[in-house]
Amino acid sequence: MAVTRLERKGRRNVSKAKRAKQVIKSLNAKPVIRNVDVEEIKKGFSKSSKKPVKK
């Protein structure tokens, strides 16, 4: 008895698995943390919070 291989289905399964791996990798990827000057950012917030309040 001969064995019939479902080649299209096999390719489809491989491509689905590959796509799923790529999606998982992209969701787990963390962005590169750069050197950030925290004090400079804090100064920027304090400047914007000193706006005069209208009464």
mmJSON file of the N, C-alpha and C atoms, coordinates in Angstrom:
{"data_MODEL":{"atom_site":{
"group_PDB":["ATOM","ATOM","ATOM","ATOM","ATOM","ATOM","ATOM","ATOM","ATOM","ATOM","ATOM","ATOM","ATOM","ATOM","ATOM","ATOM","ATOM","ATOM","ATOM","ATOM","ATOM","ATOM","ATOM","ATOM","ATOM","ATOM","ATOM","ATOM","ATOM","ATOM","ATOM","ATOM","ATOM","ATOM","ATOM","ATOM","ATOM","ATOM","ATOM","ATOM","ATOM","ATOM","ATOM","ATOM","ATOM","ATOM","ATOM","ATOM","ATOM","ATOM","ATOM","ATOM","ATOM","ATOM","ATOM","ATOM","ATOM","ATOM","ATOM","ATOM","ATOM","ATOM","ATOM","ATOM","ATOM","ATOM","ATOM","ATOM","ATOM","ATOM","ATOM","ATOM","ATOM","ATOM","ATOM","ATOM","ATOM","ATOM","ATOM","ATOM","ATOM","ATOM","ATOM","ATOM","ATOM","ATOM","ATOM","ATOM","ATOM","ATOM","ATOM","ATOM","ATOM","ATOM","ATOM","ATOM","ATOM","ATOM","ATOM","ATOM","ATOM","ATOM","ATOM","ATOM","ATOM","ATOM","ATOM","ATOM","ATOM","ATOM","ATOM","ATOM","ATOM","ATOM","ATOM","ATOM","ATOM","ATOM","ATOM","ATOM","ATOM","ATOM","ATOM","ATOM","ATOM","ATOM","ATOM","ATOM","ATOM","ATOM","ATOM","ATOM","ATOM","ATOM","ATOM","ATOM","ATOM","ATOM","ATOM","ATOM","ATOM","ATOM","ATOM","ATOM","ATOM","ATOM","ATOM","ATOM","ATOM","ATOM","ATOM","ATOM","ATOM","ATOM","ATOM","ATOM","ATOM","ATOM","ATOM","ATOM","ATOM","ATOM","ATOM","ATOM","ATOM"],
"id":[1,2,3,4,5,6,7,8,9,10,11,12,13,14,15,16,17,18,19,20,21,22,23,24,25,26,27,28,29,30,31,32,33,34,35,36,37,38,39,40,41,42,43,44,45,46,47,48,49,50,51,52,53,54,55,56,57,58,59,60,61,62,63,64,65,66,67,68,69,70,71,72,73,74,75,76,77,78,79,80,81,82,83,84,85,86,87,88,89,90,91,92,93,94,95,96,97,98,99,100,101,102,103,104,105,106,107,108,109,110,111,112,113,114,115,116,117,118,119,120,121,122,123,124,125,126,127,128,129,130,131,132,133,134,135,136,137,138,139,140,141,142,143,144,145,146,147,148,149,150,151,152,153,154,155,156,157,158,159,160,161,162,163,164,165],
"type_symbol":["N","C","C","N","C","C","N","C","C","N","C","C","N","C","C","N","C","C","N","C","C","N","C","C","N","C","C","N","C","C","N","C","C","N","C","C","N","C","C","N","C","C","N","C","C","N","C","C","N","C","C","N","C","C","N","C","C","N","C","C","N","C","C","N","C","C","N","C","C","N","C","C","N","C","C","N","C","C","N","C","C","N","C","C","N","C","C","N","C","C","N","C","C","N","C","C","N","C","C","N","C","C","N","C","C","N","C","C","N","C","C","N","C","C","N","C","C","N","C","C","N","C","C","N","C","C","N","C","C","N","C","C","N","C","C","N","C","C","N","C","C","N","C","C","N","C","C","N","C","C","N","C","C","N","C","C","N","C","C","N","C","C","N","C","C"],
"label_atom_id":["N","CA","C","N","CA","C","N","CA","C","N","CA","C","N","CA","C","N","CA","C","N","CA","C","N","CA","C","N","CA","C","N","CA","C","N","CA","C","N","CA","C","N","CA","C","N","CA","C","N","CA","C","N","CA","C","N","CA","C","N","CA","C","N","CA","C","N","CA","C","N","CA","C","N","CA","C","N","CA","C","N","CA","C","N","CA","C","N","CA","C","N","CA","C","N","CA","C","N","CA","C","N","CA","C","N","CA","C","N","CA","C","N","CA","C","N","CA","C","N","CA","C","N","CA","C","N","CA","C","N","CA","C","N","CA","C","N","CA","C","N","CA","C","N","CA","C","N","CA","C","N","CA","C","N","CA","C","N","CA","C","N","CA","C","N","CA","C","N","CA","C","N","CA","C","N","CA","C","N","CA","C","N","CA","C","N","CA","C","N","CA","C"],
"label_alt_id":[null,null,null,null,null,null,null,null,null,null,null,null,null,null,null,null,null,null,null,null,null,null,null,null,null,null,null,null,null,null,null,null,null,null,null,null,null,null,null,null,null,null,null,null,null,null,null,null,null,null,null,null,null,null,null,null,null,null,null,null,null,null,null,null,null,null,null,null,null,null,null,null,null,null,null,null,null,null,null,null,null,null,null,null,null,null,null,null,null,null,null,null,null,null,null,null,null,null,null,null,null,null,null,null,null,null,null,null,null,null,null,null,null,null,null,null,null,null,null,null,null,null,null,null,null,null,null,null,null,null,null,null,null,null,null,null,null,null,null,null,null,null,null,null,null,null,null,null,null,null,null,null,null,null,null,null,null,null,null,null,null,null,null,null,null],
"label_comp_id":["MET","MET","MET","ALA","ALA","ALA","VAL","VAL","VAL","THR","THR","THR","ARG","ARG","ARG","LEU","LEU","LEU","GLU","GLU","GLU","ARG","ARG","ARG","LYS","LYS","LYS","GLY","GLY","GLY","ARG","ARG","ARG","ARG","ARG","ARG","ASN","ASN","ASN","VAL","VAL","VAL","SER","SER","SER","LYS","LYS","LYS","ALA","ALA","ALA","LYS","LYS","LYS","ARG","ARG","ARG","ALA","ALA","ALA","LYS","LYS","LYS","GLN","GLN","GLN","VAL","VAL","VAL","ILE","ILE","ILE","LYS","LYS","LYS","SER","SER","SER","LEU","LEU","LEU","ASN","ASN","ASN","ALA","ALA","ALA","LYS","LYS","LYS","PRO","PRO","PRO","VAL","VAL","VAL","ILE","ILE","ILE","ARG","ARG","ARG","ASN","ASN","ASN","VAL","VAL","VAL","ASP","ASP","ASP","VAL","VAL","VAL","GLU","GLU","GLU","GLU","GLU","GLU","ILE","ILE","ILE","LYS","LYS","LYS","LYS","LYS","LYS","GLY","GLY","GLY","PHE","PHE","PHE","SER","SER","SER","LYS","LYS","LYS","SER","SER","SER","SER","SER","SER","LYS","LYS","LYS","LYS","LYS","LYS","PRO","PRO","PRO","VAL","VAL","VAL","LYS","LYS","LYS","LYS","LYS","LYS"],
"label_asym_id":["A","A","A","A","A","A","A","A","A","A","A","A","A","A","A","A","A","A","A","A","A","A","A","A","A","A","A","A","A","A","A","A","A","A","A","A","A","A","A","A","A","A","A","A","A","A","A","A","A","A","A","A","A","A","A","A","A","A","A","A","A","A","A","A","A","A","A","A","A","A","A","A","A","A","A","A","A","A","A","A","A","A","A","A","A","A","A","A","A","A","A","A","A","A","A","A","A","A","A","A","A","A","A","A","A","A","A","A","A","A","A","A","A","A","A","A","A","A","A","A","A","A","A","A","A","A","A","A","A","A","A","A","A","A","A","A","A","A","A","A","A","A","A","A","A","A","A","A","A","A","A","A","A","A","A","A","A","A","A","A","A","A","A","A","A"],
"label_entity_id":["1","1","1","1","1","1","1","1","1","1","1","1","1","1","1","1","1","1","1","1","1","1","1","1","1","1","1","1","1","1","1","1","1","1","1","1","1","1","1","1","1","1","1","1","1","1","1","1","1","1","1","1","1","1","1","1","1","1","1","1","1","1","1","1","1","1","1","1","1","1","1","1","1","1","1","1","1","1","1","1","1","1","1","1","1","1","1","1","1","1","1","1","1","1","1","1","1","1","1","1","1","1","1","1","1","1","1","1","1","1","1","1","1","1","1","1","1","1","1","1","1","1","1","1","1","1","1","1","1","1","1","1","1","1","1","1","1","1","1","1","1","1","1","1","1","1","1","1","1","1","1","1","1","1","1","1","1","1","1","1","1","1","1","1","1"],
"label_seq_id":[1,1,1,2,2,2,3,3,3,4,4,4,5,5,5,6,6,6,7,7,7,8,8,8,9,9,9,10,10,10,11,11,11,12,12,12,13,13,13,14,14,14,15,15,15,16,16,16,17,17,17,18,18,18,19,19,19,20,20,20,21,21,21,22,22,22,23,23,23,24,24,24,25,25,25,26,26,26,27,27,27,28,28,28,29,29,29,30,30,30,31,31,31,32,32,32,33,33,33,34,34,34,35,35,35,36,36,36,37,37,37,38,38,38,39,39,39,40,40,40,41,41,41,42,42,42,43,43,43,44,44,44,45,45,45,46,46,46,47,47,47,48,48,48,49,49,49,50,50,50,51,51,51,52,52,52,53,53,53,54,54,54,55,55,55],
"pdbx_PDB_ins_code":[null,null,null,null,null,null,null,null,null,null,null,null,null,null,null,null,null,null,null,null,null,null,null,null,null,null,null,null,null,null,null,null,null,null,null,null,null,null,null,null,null,null,null,null,null,null,null,null,null,null,null,null,null,null,null,null,null,null,null,null,null,null,null,null,null,null,null,null,null,null,null,null,null,null,null,null,null,null,null,null,null,null,null,null,null,null,null,null,null,null,null,null,null,null,null,null,null,null,null,null,null,null,null,null,null,null,null,null,null,null,null,null,null,null,null,null,null,null,null,null,null,null,null,null,null,null,null,null,null,null,null,null,null,null,null,null,null,null,null,null,null,null,null,null,null,null,null,null,null,null,null,null,null,null,null,null,null,null,null,null,null,null,null,null,null],
"Cartn_x":[0.829,0.0,0.882,0.568,1.36,0.886,1.8,1.478,1.355,0.249,0.034,0.372,1.209,1.591,0.788,0.257,-0.475,0.525,1.104,2.188,1.689,0.541,0.022,-0.287,-0.924,-1.279,-0.008,1.001,2.267,2.9,2.896,3.459,2.651,1.33,0.452,0.718,0.879,1.157,2.489,3.481,4.798,4.712,3.999,3.912,3.118,2.077,1.316,2.204,2.985,3.86,4.919,5.447,6.465,5.889,4.679,4.017,3.736,3.281,2.975,4.235,5.355,6.616,7.025,6.846,7.2,6.344,5.051,4.148,4.546,4.841,5.238,6.533,7.488,8.751,8.529,7.677,7.454,6.722,5.83,5.12,6.027,7.005,7.917,9.113,9.293,10.464,10.385,11.497,11.566,12.34,11.9,12.648,13.991,14.929,16.246,16.123,16.632,16.581,17.788,17.499,18.578,18.845,19.972,20.299,19.385,18.568,17.589,17.923,17.904,18.167,16.852,16.653,15.401,15.187,16.238,16.12,15.625,16.105,15.675,14.188,13.716,12.297,11.461,11.934,11.209,11.105,12.174,12.145,11.082,10.959,9.963,8.546,8.287,6.958,6.673,7.684,7.461,7.2,7.767,7.518,6.074,5.543,4.188,3.137,3.486,2.498,2.376,3.241,3.198,2.346,1.392,0.529,-0.431,-0.763,-1.69,-3.1,-3.769,-5.119,-6.117,-7.035,-8.066,-9.193,-9.605,-10.7,-11.917],
"Cartn_y":[-1.174,0.0,1.25,2.161,3.381,4.433,5.284,6.36,7.659,8.35,9.628,10.745,11.649,12.778,14.0,14.699,15.927,17.083,17.387,18.379,19.784,20.14,21.495,21.735,20.74,20.873,20.996,20.244,20.317,21.697,22.269,23.617,24.637,24.458,25.393,25.323,24.108,23.946,24.584,24.417,24.993,26.511,27.065,28.518,29.096,28.384,28.84,28.864,27.813,27.732,28.837,29.083,30.12,31.489,31.751,33.031,33.195,32.132,32.198,32.506,31.898,32.164,33.618,34.172,35.567,36.501,36.197,37.043,37.01,35.828,35.703,36.463,36.349,37.062,38.567,39.065,40.515,41.015,40.198,40.618,40.613,39.731,39.641,40.57,41.18,42.023,43.272,43.636,44.851,45.902,47.152,48.182,48.444,48.955,49.253,50.458,50.306,51.407,52.303,53.56,54.515,55.304,55.96,56.792,58.004,58.099,59.169,60.026,61.339,62.258,62.519,61.85,61.918,63.32,63.94,65.276,66.285,66.172,67.083,66.906,65.676,65.404,65.984,65.823,66.368,67.89,68.54,69.993,70.395,69.636,69.925,69.847,68.898,68.787,69.928,70.333,71.398,72.732,72.946,74.174,74.243,73.12,73.121,73.179,72.786,72.791,74.164,75.138,76.467,77.454,76.966,77.842,78.558,79.809,80.524,79.937,79.879,79.322,80.443,80.286,81.302,81.164,82.293,82.256,83.008],
"Cartn_z":[0.0,0.0,0.0,-0.874,-0.99,0.012,0.401,1.348,0.565,0.738,0.057,1.022,0.563,1.422,1.009,1.98,1.719,1.771,0.616,0.586,0.85,0.264,0.48,1.949,2.582,3.99,4.842,4.486,5.229,5.132,3.933,3.754,4.533,4.52,5.234,6.74,7.257,8.684,9.06,8.213,8.483,8.473,7.495,7.41,8.582,9.034,10.207,11.443,11.617,12.783,12.736,11.549,11.39,11.728,11.232,11.486,12.977,13.623,15.053,15.856,15.485,16.175,16.02,14.811,14.568,15.396,15.507,16.287,17.762,18.27,19.673,19.924,19.005,19.149,19.179,18.292,18.221,19.462,20.034,21.233,22.465,22.481,23.623,23.498,22.35,22.139,23.0,23.594,24.392,23.605,23.659,22.957,23.654,22.904,23.446,24.371,25.592,26.556,26.3,26.076,25.82,27.092,27.116,28.269,28.272,29.299,29.395,30.606,30.412,31.506,32.241,33.359,34.099,34.657,35.129,35.719,34.684,33.454,32.387,32.093,32.124,31.882,33.016,34.261,35.408,35.308,34.841,34.68,33.667,32.605,31.583,32.124,33.012,33.599,34.557,35.306,36.278,35.574,34.404,33.648,33.172,32.687,32.146,33.252,34.471,35.548,36.216,35.867,36.491,35.701,34.917,34.152,35.101,34.842,35.727,35.616,36.751,36.8,36.591,35.645,35.38,36.395,36.943,37.921,37.443],
"occupancy":[1.0,1.0,1.0,1.0,1.0,1.0,1.0,1.0,1.0,1.0,1.0,1.0,1.0,1.0,1.0,1.0,1.0,1.0,1.0,1.0,1.0,1.0,1.0,1.0,1.0,1.0,1.0,1.0,1.0,1.0,1.0,1.0,1.0,1.0,1.0,1.0,1.0,1.0,1.0,1.0,1.0,1.0,1.0,1.0,1.0,1.0,1.0,1.0,1.0,1.0,1.0,1.0,1.0,1.0,1.0,1.0,1.0,1.0,1.0,1.0,1.0,1.0,1.0,1.0,1.0,1.0,1.0,1.0,1.0,1.0,1.0,1.0,1.0,1.0,1.0,1.0,1.0,1.0,1.0,1.0,1.0,1.0,1.0,1.0,1.0,1.0,1.0,1.0,1.0,1.0,1.0,1.0,1.0,1.0,1.0,1.0,1.0,1.0,1.0,1.0,1.0,1.0,1.0,1.0,1.0,1.0,1.0,1.0,1.0,1.0,1.0,1.0,1.0,1.0,1.0,1.0,1.0,1.0,1.0,1.0,1.0,1.0,1.0,1.0,1.0,1.0,1.0,1.0,1.0,1.0,1.0,1.0,1.0,1.0,1.0,1.0,1.0,1.0,1.0,1.0,1.0,1.0,1.0,1.0,1.0,1.0,1.0,1.0,1.0,1.0,1.0,1.0,1.0,1.0,1.0,1.0,1.0,1.0,1.0,1.0,1.0,1.0,1.0,1.0,1.0],
"B_iso_or_equiv":[0.0,0.0,0.0,0.0,0.0,0.0,0.0,0.0,0.0,0.0,0.0,0.0,0.0,0.0,0.0,0.0,0.0,0.0,0.0,0.0,0.0,0.0,0.0,0.0,0.0,0.0,0.0,0.0,0.0,0.0,0.0,0.0,0.0,0.0,0.0,0.0,0.0,0.0,0.0,0.0,0.0,0.0,0.0,0.0,0.0,0.0,0.0,0.0,0.0,0.0,0.0,0.0,0.0,0.0,0.0,0.0,0.0,0.0,0.0,0.0,0.0,0.0,0.0,0.0,0.0,0.0,0.0,0.0,0.0,0.0,0.0,0.0,0.0,0.0,0.0,0.0,0.0,0.0,0.0,0.0,0.0,0.0,0.0,0.0,0.0,0.0,0.0,0.0,0.0,0.0,0.0,0.0,0.0,0.0,0.0,0.0,0.0,0.0,0.0,0.0,0.0,0.0,0.0,0.0,0.0,0.0,0.0,0.0,0.0,0.0,0.0,0.0,0.0,0.0,0.0,0.0,0.0,0.0,0.0,0.0,0.0,0.0,0.0,0.0,0.0,0.0,0.0,0.0,0.0,0.0,0.0,0.0,0.0,0.0,0.0,0.0,0.0,0.0,0.0,0.0,0.0,0.0,0.0,0.0,0.0,0.0,0.0,0.0,0.0,0.0,0.0,0.0,0.0,0.0,0.0,0.0,0.0,0.0,0.0,0.0,0.0,0.0,0.0,0.0,0.0],
"pdbx_formal_charge":[null,null,null,null,null,null,null,null,null,null,null,null,null,null,null,null,null,null,null,null,null,null,null,null,null,null,null,null,null,null,null,null,null,null,null,null,null,null,null,null,null,null,null,null,null,null,null,null,null,null,null,null,null,null,null,null,null,null,null,null,null,null,null,null,null,null,null,null,null,null,null,null,null,null,null,null,null,null,null,null,null,null,null,null,null,null,null,null,null,null,null,null,null,null,null,null,null,null,null,null,null,null,null,null,null,null,null,null,null,null,null,null,null,null,null,null,null,null,null,null,null,null,null,null,null,null,null,null,null,null,null,null,null,null,null,null,null,null,null,null,null,null,null,null,null,null,null,null,null,null,null,null,null,null,null,null,null,null,null,null,null,null,null,null,null],
"auth_seq_id":[1,1,1,2,2,2,3,3,3,4,4,4,5,5,5,6,6,6,7,7,7,8,8,8,9,9,9,10,10,10,11,11,11,12,12,12,13,13,13,14,14,14,15,15,15,16,16,16,17,17,17,18,18,18,19,19,19,20,20,20,21,21,21,22,22,22,23,23,23,24,24,24,25,25,25,26,26,26,27,27,27,28,28,28,29,29,29,30,30,30,31,31,31,32,32,32,33,33,33,34,34,34,35,35,35,36,36,36,37,37,37,38,38,38,39,39,39,40,40,40,41,41,41,42,42,42,43,43,43,44,44,44,45,45,45,46,46,46,47,47,47,48,48,48,49,49,49,50,50,50,51,51,51,52,52,52,53,53,53,54,54,54,55,55,55],
"auth_comp_id":["MET","MET","MET","ALA","ALA","ALA","VAL","VAL","VAL","THR","THR","THR","ARG","ARG","ARG","LEU","LEU","LEU","GLU","GLU","GLU","ARG","ARG","ARG","LYS","LYS","LYS","GLY","GLY","GLY","ARG","ARG","ARG","ARG","ARG","ARG","ASN","ASN","ASN","VAL","VAL","VAL","SER","SER","SER","LYS","LYS","LYS","ALA","ALA","ALA","LYS","LYS","LYS","ARG","ARG","ARG","ALA","ALA","ALA","LYS","LYS","LYS","GLN","GLN","GLN","VAL","VAL","VAL","ILE","ILE","ILE","LYS","LYS","LYS","SER","SER","SER","LEU","LEU","LEU","ASN","ASN","ASN","ALA","ALA","ALA","LYS","LYS","LYS","PRO","PRO","PRO","VAL","VAL","VAL","ILE","ILE","ILE","ARG","ARG","ARG","ASN","ASN","ASN","VAL","VAL","VAL","ASP","ASP","ASP","VAL","VAL","VAL","GLU","GLU","GLU","GLU","GLU","GLU","ILE","ILE","ILE","LYS","LYS","LYS","LYS","LYS","LYS","GLY","GLY","GLY","PHE","PHE","PHE","SER","SER","SER","LYS","LYS","LYS","SER","SER","SER","SER","SER","SER","LYS","LYS","LYS","LYS","LYS","LYS","PRO","PRO","PRO","VAL","VAL","VAL","LYS","LYS","LYS","LYS","LYS","LYS"],
"auth_asym_id":["A","A","A","A","A","A","A","A","A","A","A","A","A","A","A","A","A","A","A","A","A","A","A","A","A","A","A","A","A","A","A","A","A","A","A","A","A","A","A","A","A","A","A","A","A","A","A","A","A","A","A","A","A","A","A","A","A","A","A","A","A","A","A","A","A","A","A","A","A","A","A","A","A","A","A","A","A","A","A","A","A","A","A","A","A","A","A","A","A","A","A","A","A","A","A","A","A","A","A","A","A","A","A","A","A","A","A","A","A","A","A","A","A","A","A","A","A","A","A","A","A","A","A","A","A","A","A","A","A","A","A","A","A","A","A","A","A","A","A","A","A","A","A","A","A","A","A","A","A","A","A","A","A","A","A","A","A","A","A","A","A","A","A","A","A"],
"auth_atom_id":["N","CA","C","N","CA","C","N","CA","C","N","CA","C","N","CA","C","N","CA","C","N","CA","C","N","CA","C","N","CA","C","N","CA","C","N","CA","C","N","CA","C","N","CA","C","N","CA","C","N","CA","C","N","CA","C","N","CA","C","N","CA","C","N","CA","C","N","CA","C","N","CA","C","N","CA","C","N","CA","C","N","CA","C","N","CA","C","N","CA","C","N","CA","C","N","CA","C","N","CA","C","N","CA","C","N","CA","C","N","CA","C","N","CA","C","N","CA","C","N","CA","C","N","CA","C","N","CA","C","N","CA","C","N","CA","C","N","CA","C","N","CA","C","N","CA","C","N","CA","C","N","CA","C","N","CA","C","N","CA","C","N","CA","C","N","CA","C","N","CA","C","N","CA","C","N","CA","C","N","CA","C","N","CA","C","N","CA","C","N","CA","C"],
"pdbx_PDB_model_num":[1,1,1,1,1,1,1,1,1,1,1,1,1,1,1,1,1,1,1,1,1,1,1,1,1,1,1,1,1,1,1,1,1,1,1,1,1,1,1,1,1,1,1,1,1,1,1,1,1,1,1,1,1,1,1,1,1,1,1,1,1,1,1,1,1,1,1,1,1,1,1,1,1,1,1,1,1,1,1,1,1,1,1,1,1,1,1,1,1,1,1,1,1,1,1,1,1,1,1,1,1,1,1,1,1,1,1,1,1,1,1,1,1,1,1,1,1,1,1,1,1,1,1,1,1,1,1,1,1,1,1,1,1,1,1,1,1,1,1,1,1,1,1,1,1,1,1,1,1,1,1,1,1,1,1,1,1,1,1,1,1,1,1,1,1]
}}}
